Amino acid sequence: MTESLAGGAAMPLPIRATAVVASAIIKAARQLLSDLERGRRIDSAVLRSAMEAAFGASDATGAWNWKTAYDACEAATVLFLRRYGAAMRAKAASPAAMLPMLLRIASLVPTQTRRSEESESLQQFSTPIGLAFVASVAAAITPADVVLEPSAGTGLLAILAELAGASLVLNEFAESRAGILSDLFPAVSTTRFDAAHINDHLDAGIVPSVVLMNPPFSSAIHVDRQVADAALRHVASALARLPEGGRLVTITGANVAPDNPTWTGAFRRLQEQGRVVFSAVIDGAVYAKHGTTIDTRLTVIDRVPADDSAPFPASPGIASDLPTLLGWVFKDVPPRRPIVATATKAYSESPVRRTGRGSLGLSPTKPQGADGRLREEQRQI
């Protein structure tokens, strides 16, 4: 969210205003919810009208921007699923039947074609609801679970964990989005830690059994350059918080792969604490509605040390669409292991070695340029 300066530049809203902004976003989301309920497509005119009604001003005044408007659409999706998700699950009777329902909802919201300074710097690409659903299926969430989402965004992953009956632990560094989460999930205390070090920051008594995450692919807090191992730093810290038998499901850039020589060493070190049980590339078309067409990857890690850290499961290939990915999850993701009871204490942050530079030992073994495509798309969109 930004406000205009006399010269036409933009600056972040003052901290005191973020709660007001979050409240206005939720107000707009509630108006948009009525469109989703009627199966009406939310085009730019409809979205603008909802935002102007909620904020009492147009985007030209600097009261809101289009990235804020997209956040309202995502919040409306969360509200829709909270209201109708249980009935949808009952009607569908299977994940394969539920997925098309979610894709229908996604088709009603506009494609995200504009970004804010904050969304650029923090790489805020929210998880498409269909992909979030497949990730939740891979996590095999039950009502007995406590699900941690370290970079919770606007709650598109969290709402699916809620629908599965789980308890939630939510963290989001961006103040504006943390405010949205607080309004959408009022019973959950949302923290605002740097998720790259989530295990260091969370209260020692918080022991999740599942982690669902979509971390920044190559950005780090307070670092004004691309950080090649950013996603794996987030994964390592979240994995360290899980007890033995816990499951972590993450969405990353496609290049963050065990069979990519750049990252093989890092994944071998991760496997000393948790074994990779599934990893597949997802065609960039799946993310197109959320403002990028970069290929991504779904990876599942069980918090059970591998007997041998060298071998990894074979990738099934590139999923051209979400039904294909869901089919692979059913076929290739193994059942979850039993949770081993542990004392409620924080684990050491990283299952991989630190270096003198504090990089958690996850740096690539050769120059990493695979995130260049993301940077190029950020310039184009």
Short mmCIF file of the C-alpha atoms (twelve columns), coordinates in Angstrom:
data_MODEL
# 
_entry.id   MODEL 
# 
loop_
_atom_site.group_PDB 
_atom_site.id 
_atom_site.type_symbol 
_atom_site.label_atom_id 
_atom_site.label_alt_id 
_atom_site.label_comp_id 
_atom_site.label_asym_id 
_atom_site.label_seq_id 
_atom_site.Cartn_x 
_atom_site.Cartn_y 
_atom_site.Cartn_z 
_atom_site.pdbx_PDB_model_num 
ATOM 1   C CA . MET A 1   0.000   0.000   0.000   1 
ATOM 2   C CA . THR A 2   1.372   3.416   -0.876  1 
ATOM 3   C CA . GLU A 3   0.593   7.087   -0.582  1 
ATOM 4   C CA . SER A 4   1.428   9.708   -3.178  1 
ATOM 5   C CA . LEU A 5   4.088   12.361  -2.771  1 
ATOM 6   C CA . ALA A 6   3.946   15.773  -4.412  1 
ATOM 7   C CA . GLY A 7   6.364   14.654  -7.096  1 
ATOM 8   C CA . GLY A 8   4.289   11.604  -7.960  1 
ATOM 9   C CA . ALA A 9   6.567   9.046   -6.298  1 
ATOM 10  C CA . ALA A 10  5.231   6.540   -3.809  1 
ATOM 11  C CA . MET A 11  6.192   5.627   -0.279  1 
ATOM 12  C CA . PRO A 12  4.929   3.010   2.178   1 
ATOM 13  C CA . LEU A 13  1.981   3.981   4.326   1 
ATOM 14  C CA . PRO A 14  2.856   4.952   7.914   1 
ATOM 15  C CA . ILE A 15  2.677   2.077   10.362  1 
ATOM 16  C CA . ARG A 16  -0.271  3.673   12.160  1 
ATOM 17  C CA . ALA A 17  -2.357  3.435   8.984   1 
ATOM 18  C CA . THR A 18  -1.916  -0.260  8.278   1 
ATOM 19  C CA . ALA A 19  -4.711  -1.420  10.582  1 
ATOM 20  C CA . VAL A 20  -7.092  0.985   8.862   1 
ATOM 21  C CA . VAL A 21  -5.942  -0.248  5.465   1 
ATOM 22  C CA . ALA A 22  -6.408  -3.894  6.455   1 
ATOM 23  C CA . SER A 23  -9.905  -3.127  7.680   1 
ATOM 24  C CA . ALA A 24  -10.749 -1.422  4.387   1 
ATOM 25  C CA . ILE A 25  -9.370  -4.370  2.413   1 
ATOM 26  C CA . ILE A 26  -11.613 -6.740  4.355   1 
ATOM 27  C CA . LYS A 27  -14.566 -4.410  3.746   1 
ATOM 28  C CA . ALA A 28  -13.868 -4.577  0.003   1 
ATOM 29  C CA . ALA A 29  -13.438 -8.352  0.247   1 
ATOM 30  C CA . ARG A 30  -16.864 -8.718  1.815   1 
ATOM 31  C CA . GLN A 31  -18.391 -6.791  -1.071  1 
ATOM 32  C CA . LEU A 32  -16.521 -8.963  -3.583  1 
ATOM 33  C CA . LEU A 33  -17.694 -12.070 -1.739  1 
ATOM 34  C CA . SER A 34  -21.221 -11.393 -2.961  1 
ATOM 35  C CA . ASP A 35  -19.959 -11.546 -6.553  1 
ATOM 36  C CA . LEU A 36  -18.229 -14.864 -5.929  1 
ATOM 37  C CA . GLU A 37  -21.377 -16.217 -4.308  1 
ATOM 38  C CA . ARG A 38  -23.330 -15.377 -7.453  1 
ATOM 39  C CA . GLY A 39  -20.678 -16.794 -9.751  1 
ATOM 40  C CA . ARG A 40  -20.047 -13.374 -11.288 1 
ATOM 41  C CA . ARG A 41  -16.678 -12.508 -12.751 1 
ATOM 42  C CA . ILE A 42  -14.831 -9.742  -10.913 1 
ATOM 43  C CA . ASP A 43  -13.446 -7.486  -13.635 1 
ATOM 44  C CA . SER A 44  -11.484 -4.257  -13.183 1 
ATOM 45  C CA . ALA A 45  -14.613 -2.127  -12.983 1 
ATOM 46  C CA . VAL A 46  -16.183 -4.298  -10.288 1 
ATOM 47  C CA . LEU A 47  -12.944 -4.393  -8.322  1 
ATOM 48  C CA . ARG A 48  -12.426 -0.636  -8.607  1 
ATOM 49  C CA . SER A 49  -15.972 -0.012  -7.383  1 
ATOM 50  C CA . ALA A 50  -15.467 -2.228  -4.332  1 
ATOM 51  C CA . MET A 51  -12.156 -0.594  -3.466  1 
ATOM 52  C CA . GLU A 52  -13.493 2.935   -3.862  1 
ATOM 53  C CA . ALA A 53  -16.466 2.111   -1.665  1 
ATOM 54  C CA . ALA A 54  -14.231 0.582   1.012   1 
ATOM 55  C CA . PHE A 55  -11.541 3.279   0.989   1 
ATOM 56  C CA . GLY A 56  -13.775 6.249   0.186   1 
ATOM 57  C CA . ALA A 57  -11.387 7.351   -2.552  1 
ATOM 58  C CA . SER A 58  -9.941  6.320   -5.904  1 
ATOM 59  C CA . ASP A 59  -6.510  4.856   -6.493  1 
ATOM 60  C CA . ALA A 60  -5.507  8.186   -8.058  1 
ATOM 61  C CA . THR A 61  -5.509  9.717   -4.570  1 
ATOM 62  C CA . GLY A 62  -3.011  7.150   -3.308  1 
ATOM 63  C CA . ALA A 63  -5.512  5.706   -0.839  1 
ATOM 64  C CA . TRP A 64  -5.059  2.252   -2.398  1 
ATOM 65  C CA . ASN A 65  -3.247  0.609   -5.281  1 
ATOM 66  C CA . TRP A 66  -3.981  -2.367  -7.494  1 
ATOM 67  C CA . LYS A 67  -1.825  -4.775  -5.523  1 
ATOM 68  C CA . THR A 68  -3.990  -3.881  -2.548  1 
ATOM 69  C CA . ALA A 69  -7.037  -4.597  -4.694  1 
ATOM 70  C CA . TYR A 70  -5.678  -8.040  -5.556  1 
ATOM 71  C CA . ASP A 71  -5.202  -8.684  -1.838  1 
ATOM 72  C CA . ALA A 72  -8.907  -7.912  -1.423  1 
ATOM 73  C CA . CYS A 73  -9.736  -10.523 -4.082  1 
ATOM 74  C CA . GLU A 74  -7.633  -13.096 -2.251  1 
ATOM 75  C CA . ALA A 75  -9.288  -12.195 1.040   1 
ATOM 76  C CA . ALA A 76  -12.680 -12.623 -0.640  1 
ATOM 77  C CA . THR A 77  -11.603 -16.101 -1.737  1 
ATOM 78  C CA . VAL A 78  -10.697 -16.952 1.861   1 
ATOM 79  C CA . LEU A 79  -14.077 -15.685 3.063   1 
ATOM 80  C CA . PHE A 80  -15.848 -17.701 0.362   1 
ATOM 81  C CA . LEU A 81  -14.078 -20.906 1.356   1 
ATOM 82  C CA . ARG A 82  -14.756 -20.345 5.026   1 
ATOM 83  C CA . ARG A 83  -18.459 -19.979 4.252   1 
ATOM 84  C CA . TYR A 84  -18.836 -22.714 1.635   1 
ATOM 85  C CA . GLY A 85  -15.705 -24.857 1.812   1 
ATOM 86  C CA . ALA A 86  -17.136 -27.538 4.087   1 
ATOM 87  C CA . ALA A 87  -20.183 -27.958 1.854   1 
ATOM 88  C CA . MET A 88  -17.953 -28.089 -1.214  1 
ATOM 89  C CA . ARG A 89  -15.834 -30.827 0.362   1 
ATOM 90  C CA . ALA A 90  -18.937 -32.828 1.229   1 
ATOM 91  C CA . LYS A 91  -20.383 -32.455 -2.249  1 
ATOM 92  C CA . ALA A 92  -17.102 -33.277 -3.977  1 
ATOM 93  C CA . ALA A 93  -16.409 -36.376 -1.858  1 
ATOM 94  C CA . SER A 94  -12.860 -36.546 -3.251  1 
ATOM 95  C CA . PRO A 95  -9.946  -34.154 -3.840  1 
ATOM 96  C CA . ALA A 96  -10.127 -34.871 -7.578  1 
ATOM 97  C CA . ALA A 97  -13.706 -33.570 -7.614  1 
ATOM 98  C CA . MET A 98  -12.927 -30.643 -5.299  1 
ATOM 99  C CA . LEU A 99  -10.144 -29.230 -7.472  1 
ATOM 100 C CA . PRO A 100 -12.378 -28.141 -10.409 1 
ATOM 101 C CA . MET A 101 -14.639 -26.297 -7.962  1 
ATOM 102 C CA . LEU A 102 -11.669 -24.316 -6.691  1 
ATOM 103 C CA . LEU A 103 -10.430 -23.611 -10.204 1 
ATOM 104 C CA . ARG A 104 -13.873 -22.242 -11.027 1 
ATOM 105 C CA . ILE A 105 -13.589 -19.780 -8.132  1 
ATOM 106 C CA . ALA A 106 -10.114 -18.772 -9.300  1 
ATOM 107 C CA . SER A 107 -11.460 -18.068 -12.784 1 
ATOM 108 C CA . LEU A 108 -13.784 -15.396 -11.370 1 
ATOM 109 C CA . VAL A 109 -11.030 -13.129 -10.010 1 
ATOM 110 C CA . PRO A 110 -8.879  -10.873 -12.220 1 
ATOM 111 C CA . THR A 111 -5.370  -11.690 -13.387 1 
ATOM 112 C CA . GLN A 112 -2.803  -9.805  -11.317 1 
ATOM 113 C CA . THR A 113 -0.978  -7.561  -13.777 1 
ATOM 114 C CA . ARG A 114 0.320   -4.814  -11.476 1 
ATOM 115 C CA . ARG A 115 2.663   -4.825  -8.496  1 
ATOM 116 C CA . SER A 116 3.647   -2.566  -5.624  1 
ATOM 117 C CA . GLU A 117 7.096   -1.731  -4.303  1 
ATOM 118 C CA . GLU A 118 6.504   -4.015  -1.316  1 
ATOM 119 C CA . SER A 119 5.318   -6.916  -3.460  1 
ATOM 120 C CA . GLU A 120 8.450   -6.566  -5.593  1 
ATOM 121 C CA . SER A 121 10.901  -6.398  -2.702  1 
ATOM 122 C CA . LEU A 122 9.306   -9.260  -0.731  1 
ATOM 123 C CA . GLN A 123 8.333   -11.305 -3.818  1 
ATOM 124 C CA . GLN A 124 4.694   -11.495 -2.779  1 
ATOM 125 C CA . PHE A 125 3.281   -14.053 -5.187  1 
ATOM 126 C CA . SER A 126 0.360   -15.558 -3.315  1 
ATOM 127 C CA . THR A 127 -0.352  -19.226 -3.891  1 
ATOM 128 C CA . PRO A 128 -3.084  -19.853 -6.495  1 
ATOM 129 C CA . ILE A 129 -5.954  -21.496 -4.658  1 
ATOM 130 C CA . GLY A 130 -5.835  -24.636 -6.808  1 
ATOM 131 C CA . LEU A 131 -2.129  -25.117 -6.140  1 
ATOM 132 C CA . ALA A 132 -2.700  -24.390 -2.454  1 
ATOM 133 C CA . PHE A 133 -5.264  -27.186 -2.427  1 
ATOM 134 C CA . VAL A 134 -2.881  -29.689 -4.034  1 
ATOM 135 C CA . ALA A 135 -0.226  -28.720 -1.476  1 
ATOM 136 C CA . SER A 136 -2.712  -29.313 1.337   1 
ATOM 137 C CA . VAL A 137 -3.557  -32.738 -0.092  1 
ATOM 138 C CA . ALA A 138 0.154   -33.583 -0.197  1 
ATOM 139 C CA . ALA A 139 0.394   -32.551 3.459   1 
ATOM 140 C CA . ALA A 140 -2.384  -35.033 4.393   1 
ATOM 141 C CA . ILE A 141 -3.700  -32.679 7.071   1 
ATOM 142 C CA . THR A 142 -5.997  -34.016 9.799   1 
ATOM 143 C CA . PRO A 143 -7.902  -32.337 12.652  1 
ATOM 144 C CA . ALA A 144 -5.143  -33.506 14.995  1 
ATOM 145 C CA . ASP A 145 -2.548  -31.357 13.232  1 
ATOM 146 C CA . VAL A 146 -1.028  -28.017 14.104  1 
ATOM 147 C CA . VAL A 147 -0.115  -26.356 10.810  1 
ATOM 148 C CA . LEU A 148 2.553   -23.668 10.586  1 
ATOM 149 C CA . GLU A 149 2.561   -21.295 7.634   1 
ATOM 150 C CA . PRO A 150 5.713   -19.172 7.964   1 
ATOM 151 C CA . SER A 151 4.918   -16.732 5.113   1 
ATOM 152 C CA . ALA A 152 1.151   -16.758 5.295   1 
ATOM 153 C CA . GLY A 153 0.402   -13.881 2.920   1 
ATOM 154 C CA . THR A 154 -3.364  -13.434 2.643   1 
ATOM 155 C CA . GLY A 155 -4.243  -16.888 3.978   1 
ATOM 156 C CA . LEU A 156 -4.869  -18.917 0.817   1 
ATOM 157 C CA . LEU A 157 -2.891  -21.869 2.169   1 
ATOM 158 C CA . ALA A 158 -4.087  -21.358 5.728   1 
ATOM 159 C CA . ILE A 159 -7.781  -21.525 4.874   1 
ATOM 160 C CA . LEU A 160 -7.334  -25.002 3.385   1 
ATOM 161 C CA . ALA A 161 -5.606  -26.200 6.544   1 
ATOM 162 C CA . GLU A 162 -8.496  -24.721 8.515   1 
ATOM 163 C CA . LEU A 163 -11.014 -26.569 6.337   1 
ATOM 164 C CA . ALA A 164 -9.168  -29.798 7.126   1 
ATOM 165 C CA . GLY A 165 -9.798  -29.107 10.810  1 
ATOM 166 C CA . ALA A 166 -6.235  -28.237 11.807  1 
ATOM 167 C CA . SER A 167 -5.090  -25.626 14.302  1 
ATOM 168 C CA . LEU A 168 -3.065  -22.798 12.762  1 
ATOM 169 C CA . VAL A 169 0.193   -21.015 13.509  1 
ATOM 170 C CA . LEU A 170 0.537   -18.031 11.164  1 
ATOM 171 C CA . ASN A 171 3.486   -15.746 10.519  1 
ATOM 172 C CA . GLU A 172 3.778   -12.933 7.984   1 
ATOM 173 C CA . PHE A 173 6.530   -10.333 7.906   1 
ATOM 174 C CA . ALA A 174 4.718   -7.728  5.775   1 
ATOM 175 C CA . GLU A 175 2.690   -5.562  8.123   1 
ATOM 176 C CA . SER A 176 -0.129  -4.922  5.663   1 
ATOM 177 C CA . ARG A 177 -0.674  -8.619  5.015   1 
ATOM 178 C CA . ALA A 178 -0.293  -9.497  8.686   1 
ATOM 179 C CA . GLY A 179 -3.137  -7.072  9.326   1 
ATOM 180 C CA . ILE A 180 -5.288  -8.839  6.743   1 
ATOM 181 C CA . LEU A 181 -4.533  -12.195 8.372   1 
ATOM 182 C CA . SER A 182 -5.489  -10.857 11.788  1 
ATOM 183 C CA . ASP A 183 -8.870  -9.822  10.408  1 
ATOM 184 C CA . LEU A 184 -9.410  -13.051 8.456   1 
ATOM 185 C CA . PHE A 185 -8.206  -15.362 11.254  1 
ATOM 186 C CA . PRO A 186 -9.105  -13.456 14.442  1 
ATOM 187 C CA . ALA A 187 -8.723  -16.520 16.666  1 
ATOM 188 C CA . VAL A 188 -5.088  -16.942 15.584  1 
ATOM 189 C CA . SER A 189 -2.283  -14.711 16.817  1 
ATOM 190 C CA . THR A 190 -0.299  -13.741 13.708  1 
ATOM 191 C CA . THR A 191 3.411   -13.117 14.320  1 
ATOM 192 C CA . ARG A 192 5.648   -10.923 12.139  1 
ATOM 193 C CA . PHE A 193 9.043   -12.605 12.192  1 
ATOM 194 C CA . ASP A 194 11.541  -13.009 9.373   1 
ATOM 195 C CA . ALA A 195 10.501  -16.491 8.250   1 
ATOM 196 C CA . ALA A 196 14.039  -17.332 7.162   1 
ATOM 197 C CA . HIS A 197 14.712  -17.715 10.905  1 
ATOM 198 C CA . ILE A 198 11.260  -18.832 12.029  1 
ATOM 199 C CA . ASN A 199 12.594  -21.564 14.300  1 
ATOM 200 C CA . ASP A 200 14.697  -19.059 16.233  1 
ATOM 201 C CA . HIS A 201 11.759  -16.719 16.782  1 
ATOM 202 C CA . LEU A 202 8.698   -18.839 17.551  1 
ATOM 203 C CA . ASP A 203 7.843   -19.549 21.168  1 
ATOM 204 C CA . ALA A 204 9.430   -22.781 22.345  1 
ATOM 205 C CA . GLY A 205 6.027   -24.272 23.116  1 
ATOM 206 C CA . ILE A 206 4.861   -24.067 19.499  1 
ATOM 207 C CA . VAL A 207 5.459   -27.473 17.909  1 
ATOM 208 C CA . PRO A 208 3.650   -27.834 14.572  1 
ATOM 209 C CA . SER A 209 3.140   -31.225 12.991  1 
ATOM 210 C CA . VAL A 210 2.821   -29.830 9.452   1 
ATOM 211 C CA . VAL A 211 4.412   -26.910 7.633   1 
ATOM 212 C CA . LEU A 212 2.740   -25.477 4.524   1 
ATOM 213 C CA . MET A 213 4.880   -22.835 2.874   1 
ATOM 214 C CA . ASN A 214 5.472   -20.747 -0.211  1 
ATOM 215 C CA . PRO A 215 8.603   -18.778 0.703   1 
ATOM 216 C CA . PRO A 216 10.195  -15.962 -1.315  1 
ATOM 217 C CA . PHE A 217 12.223  -17.535 -4.095  1 
ATOM 218 C CA . SER A 218 15.226  -15.197 -3.999  1 
ATOM 219 C CA . SER A 219 14.628  -12.281 -1.627  1 
ATOM 220 C CA . ALA A 220 15.671  -11.779 1.981   1 
ATOM 221 C CA . ILE A 221 14.590  -9.268  4.602   1 
ATOM 222 C CA . HIS A 222 16.854  -6.191  4.744   1 
ATOM 223 C CA . VAL A 223 18.926  -7.414  1.786   1 
ATOM 224 C CA . ASP A 224 18.739  -5.306  -1.373  1 
ATOM 225 C CA . ARG A 225 19.996  -7.971  -3.746  1 
ATOM 226 C CA . GLN A 226 18.892  -11.374 -4.981  1 
ATOM 227 C CA . VAL A 227 19.657  -14.181 -2.503  1 
ATOM 228 C CA . ALA A 228 20.004  -17.443 -4.398  1 
ATOM 229 C CA . ASP A 229 19.386  -19.718 -1.425  1 
ATOM 230 C CA . ALA A 230 16.532  -17.686 0.096   1 
ATOM 231 C CA . ALA A 231 13.884  -20.386 -0.312  1 
ATOM 232 C CA . LEU A 232 16.071  -23.100 1.194   1 
ATOM 233 C CA . ARG A 233 16.886  -20.907 4.190   1 
ATOM 234 C CA . HIS A 234 13.156  -20.698 4.889   1 
ATOM 235 C CA . VAL A 235 12.720  -24.437 4.365   1 
ATOM 236 C CA . ALA A 236 15.635  -25.333 6.645   1 
ATOM 237 C CA . SER A 237 14.394  -23.215 9.533   1 
ATOM 238 C CA . ALA A 238 10.796  -24.446 9.246   1 
ATOM 239 C CA . LEU A 239 11.918  -28.069 8.985   1 
ATOM 240 C CA . ALA A 240 13.961  -27.659 12.155  1 
ATOM 241 C CA . ARG A 241 10.795  -26.708 14.037  1 
ATOM 242 C CA . LEU A 242 8.964   -29.942 13.152  1 
ATOM 243 C CA . PRO A 243 9.085   -32.942 15.489  1 
ATOM 244 C CA . GLU A 244 10.155  -36.297 14.117  1 
ATOM 245 C CA . GLY A 245 7.386   -37.569 11.868  1 
ATOM 246 C CA . GLY A 246 6.225   -34.087 10.857  1 
ATOM 247 C CA . ARG A 247 5.710   -33.139 7.214   1 
ATOM 248 C CA . LEU A 248 6.775   -30.026 5.311   1 
ATOM 249 C CA . VAL A 249 5.241   -29.134 1.943   1 
ATOM 250 C CA . THR A 250 6.787   -26.233 0.070   1 
ATOM 251 C CA . ILE A 251 6.376   -24.398 -3.212  1 
ATOM 252 C CA . THR A 252 9.626   -23.027 -4.617  1 
ATOM 253 C CA . GLY A 253 11.159  -22.064 -7.920  1 
ATOM 254 C CA . ALA A 254 11.574  -25.028 -10.250 1 
ATOM 255 C CA . ASN A 255 15.360  -24.820 -10.041 1 
ATOM 256 C CA . VAL A 256 15.391  -25.595 -6.290  1 
ATOM 257 C CA . ALA A 257 15.635  -29.304 -6.938  1 
ATOM 258 C CA . PRO A 258 17.550  -32.200 -5.393  1 
ATOM 259 C CA . ASP A 259 18.702  -33.313 -8.839  1 
ATOM 260 C CA . ASN A 260 19.972  -29.845 -9.760  1 
ATOM 261 C CA . PRO A 261 23.755  -30.046 -9.221  1 
ATOM 262 C CA . THR A 262 23.662  -26.493 -7.900  1 
ATOM 263 C CA . TRP A 263 21.554  -27.604 -4.947  1 
ATOM 264 C CA . THR A 264 22.292  -31.311 -4.547  1 
ATOM 265 C CA . GLY A 265 24.705  -30.725 -1.674  1 
ATOM 266 C CA . ALA A 266 22.217  -28.554 0.189   1 
ATOM 267 C CA . PHE A 267 19.478  -31.162 -0.165  1 
ATOM 268 C CA . ARG A 268 21.811  -33.905 1.035   1 
ATOM 269 C CA . ARG A 269 22.439  -31.882 4.185   1 
ATOM 270 C CA . LEU A 270 18.699  -31.352 4.601   1 
ATOM 271 C CA . GLN A 271 18.210  -35.114 4.358   1 
ATOM 272 C CA . GLU A 272 20.281  -35.582 7.485   1 
ATOM 273 C CA . GLN A 273 17.173  -34.292 9.309   1 
ATOM 274 C CA . GLY A 274 14.316  -34.916 6.898   1 
ATOM 275 C CA . ARG A 275 13.963  -36.980 3.756   1 
ATOM 276 C CA . VAL A 276 12.626  -35.635 0.472   1 
ATOM 277 C CA . VAL A 277 9.730   -37.914 -0.487  1 
ATOM 278 C CA . PHE A 278 8.328   -36.036 -3.504  1 
ATOM 279 C CA . SER A 279 9.409   -33.264 -5.861  1 
ATOM 280 C CA . ALA A 280 7.833   -32.204 -9.151  1 
ATOM 281 C CA . VAL A 281 8.020   -29.183 -11.440 1 
ATOM 282 C CA . ILE A 282 4.827   -27.235 -12.166 1 
ATOM 283 C CA . ASP A 283 4.335   -25.443 -15.473 1 
ATOM 284 C CA . GLY A 284 4.356   -21.664 -15.170 1 
ATOM 285 C CA . ALA A 285 0.861   -21.415 -16.626 1 
ATOM 286 C CA . VAL A 286 -0.484  -22.533 -13.240 1 
ATOM 287 C CA . TYR A 287 0.724   -19.256 -11.704 1 
ATOM 288 C CA . ALA A 288 -0.360  -16.938 -14.527 1 
ATOM 289 C CA . LYS A 289 -3.399  -15.503 -12.712 1 
ATOM 290 C CA . HIS A 290 -1.116  -14.388 -9.883  1 
ATOM 291 C CA . GLY A 291 1.221   -12.319 -11.996 1 
ATOM 292 C CA . THR A 292 4.049   -14.586 -13.129 1 
ATOM 293 C CA . THR A 293 4.589   -17.515 -15.466 1 
ATOM 294 C CA . ILE A 294 7.754   -18.837 -13.867 1 
ATOM 295 C CA . ASP A 295 7.848   -22.616 -13.442 1 
ATOM 296 C CA . THR A 296 7.533   -23.674 -9.820  1 
ATOM 297 C CA . ARG A 297 8.063   -26.865 -7.827  1 
ATOM 298 C CA . LEU A 298 6.135   -28.779 -5.184  1 
ATOM 299 C CA . THR A 299 8.388   -30.577 -2.712  1 
ATOM 300 C CA . VAL A 300 7.399   -32.769 0.232   1 
ATOM 301 C CA . ILE A 301 9.859   -33.451 3.065   1 
ATOM 302 C CA . ASP A 302 9.161   -35.766 5.998   1 
ATOM 303 C CA . ARG A 303 10.990  -34.993 9.237   1 
ATOM 304 C CA . VAL A 304 12.599  -38.412 9.394   1 
ATOM 305 C CA . PRO A 305 16.336  -38.617 8.718   1 
ATOM 306 C CA . ALA A 306 17.161  -40.451 5.518   1 
ATOM 307 C CA . ASP A 307 19.052  -43.718 5.883   1 
ATOM 308 C CA . ASP A 308 21.282  -42.481 3.072   1 
ATOM 309 C CA . SER A 309 21.356  -38.745 2.310   1 
ATOM 310 C CA . ALA A 310 22.524  -39.231 -1.282  1 
ATOM 311 C CA . PRO A 311 19.525  -40.713 -3.156  1 
ATOM 312 C CA . PHE A 312 16.396  -38.697 -3.918  1 
ATOM 313 C CA . PRO A 313 13.023  -39.754 -5.311  1 
ATOM 314 C CA . ALA A 314 12.777  -39.542 -9.083  1 
ATOM 315 C CA . SER A 315 10.786  -36.566 -10.305 1 
ATOM 316 C CA . PRO A 316 7.693   -37.530 -12.313 1 
ATOM 317 C CA . GLY A 317 8.359   -34.640 -14.705 1 
ATOM 318 C CA . ILE A 318 6.661   -31.301 -15.353 1 
ATOM 319 C CA . ALA A 319 3.000   -31.070 -14.403 1 
ATOM 320 C CA . SER A 320 1.272   -29.157 -17.185 1 
ATOM 321 C CA . ASP A 321 -1.772  -28.536 -15.013 1 
ATOM 322 C CA . LEU A 322 -3.063  -29.059 -11.494 1 
ATOM 323 C CA . PRO A 323 -5.100  -32.224 -12.158 1 
ATOM 324 C CA . THR A 324 -1.870  -33.829 -13.363 1 
ATOM 325 C CA . LEU A 325 0.001   -32.676 -10.269 1 
ATOM 326 C CA . LEU A 326 -2.782  -33.923 -8.002  1 
ATOM 327 C CA . GLY A 327 -2.623  -37.320 -9.685  1 
ATOM 328 C CA . TRP A 328 1.101   -37.513 -9.040  1 
ATOM 329 C CA . VAL A 329 0.583   -36.573 -5.391  1 
ATOM 330 C CA . PHE A 330 -1.909  -39.412 -4.977  1 
ATOM 331 C CA . LYS A 331 0.411   -41.869 -6.693  1 
ATOM 332 C CA . ASP A 332 3.825   -40.887 -5.364  1 
ATOM 333 C CA . VAL A 333 3.531   -39.128 -1.996  1 
ATOM 334 C CA . PRO A 334 3.778   -41.752 0.770   1 
ATOM 335 C CA . PRO A 335 1.579   -41.848 3.875   1 
ATOM 336 C CA . ARG A 336 2.742   -39.686 6.740   1 
ATOM 337 C CA . ARG A 337 4.893   -41.118 9.509   1 
ATOM 338 C CA . PRO A 338 3.674   -41.149 13.127  1 
ATOM 339 C CA . ILE A 339 4.645   -38.086 15.127  1 
ATOM 340 C CA . VAL A 340 7.241   -38.834 17.783  1 
ATOM 341 C CA . ALA A 341 6.299   -37.115 21.040  1 
ATOM 342 C CA . THR A 342 8.851   -34.501 22.032  1 
ATOM 343 C CA . ALA A 343 9.346   -32.024 24.818  1 
ATOM 344 C CA . THR A 344 8.037   -28.612 23.782  1 
ATOM 345 C CA . LYS A 345 11.329  -26.978 22.994  1 
ATOM 346 C CA . ALA A 346 12.807  -25.136 20.062  1 
ATOM 347 C CA . TYR A 347 15.099  -27.107 17.807  1 
ATOM 348 C CA . SER A 348 18.431  -25.824 16.560  1 
ATOM 349 C CA . GLU A 349 17.611  -23.602 13.650  1 
ATOM 350 C CA . SER A 350 19.149  -25.403 10.741  1 
ATOM 351 C CA . PRO A 351 19.670  -29.047 9.837   1 
ATOM 352 C CA . VAL A 352 22.469  -27.863 7.573   1 
ATOM 353 C CA . ARG A 353 25.774  -26.346 8.439   1 
ATOM 354 C CA . ARG A 354 26.358  -22.658 8.988   1 
ATOM 355 C CA . THR A 355 29.177  -20.849 7.295   1 
ATOM 356 C CA . GLY A 356 31.255  -17.976 8.530   1 
ATOM 357 C CA . ARG A 357 28.896  -15.685 6.616   1 
ATOM 358 C CA . GLY A 358 25.839  -17.068 8.383   1 
ATOM 359 C CA . SER A 359 24.339  -18.464 5.181   1 
ATOM 360 C CA . LEU A 360 23.182  -21.744 6.784   1 
ATOM 361 C CA . GLY A 361 25.495  -23.618 4.449   1 
ATOM 362 C CA . LEU A 362 22.905  -23.633 1.660   1 
ATOM 363 C CA . SER A 363 24.779  -21.555 -0.866  1 
ATOM 364 C CA . PRO A 364 24.866  -22.981 -4.389  1 
ATOM 365 C CA . THR A 365 27.960  -24.822 -5.478  1 
ATOM 366 C CA . LYS A 366 28.223  -22.748 -8.640  1 
ATOM 367 C CA . PRO A 367 26.881  -19.340 -9.754  1 
ATOM 368 C CA . GLN A 368 23.113  -19.374 -9.608  1 
ATOM 369 C CA . GLY A 369 21.235  -17.621 -12.369 1 
ATOM 370 C CA . ALA A 370 17.978  -19.536 -12.541 1 
ATOM 371 C CA . ASP A 371 16.078  -16.741 -10.823 1 
ATOM 372 C CA . GLY A 372 16.960  -14.372 -13.641 1 
ATOM 373 C CA . ARG A 373 13.728  -15.278 -15.368 1 
ATOM 374 C CA . LEU A 374 11.773  -14.072 -12.353 1 
ATOM 375 C CA . ARG A 375 13.647  -10.779 -12.344 1 
ATOM 376 C CA . GLU A 376 12.989  -10.388 -16.074 1 
ATOM 377 C CA . GLU A 377 9.277   -11.045 -15.584 1 
ATOM 378 C CA . GLN A 378 9.180   -8.471  -12.809 1 
ATOM 379 C CA . ARG A 379 10.417  -5.907  -15.318 1 
ATOM 380 C CA . GLN A 380 7.914   -6.974  -17.946 1 
ATOM 381 C CA . ILE A 381 4.749   -7.110  -15.833 1 
# 
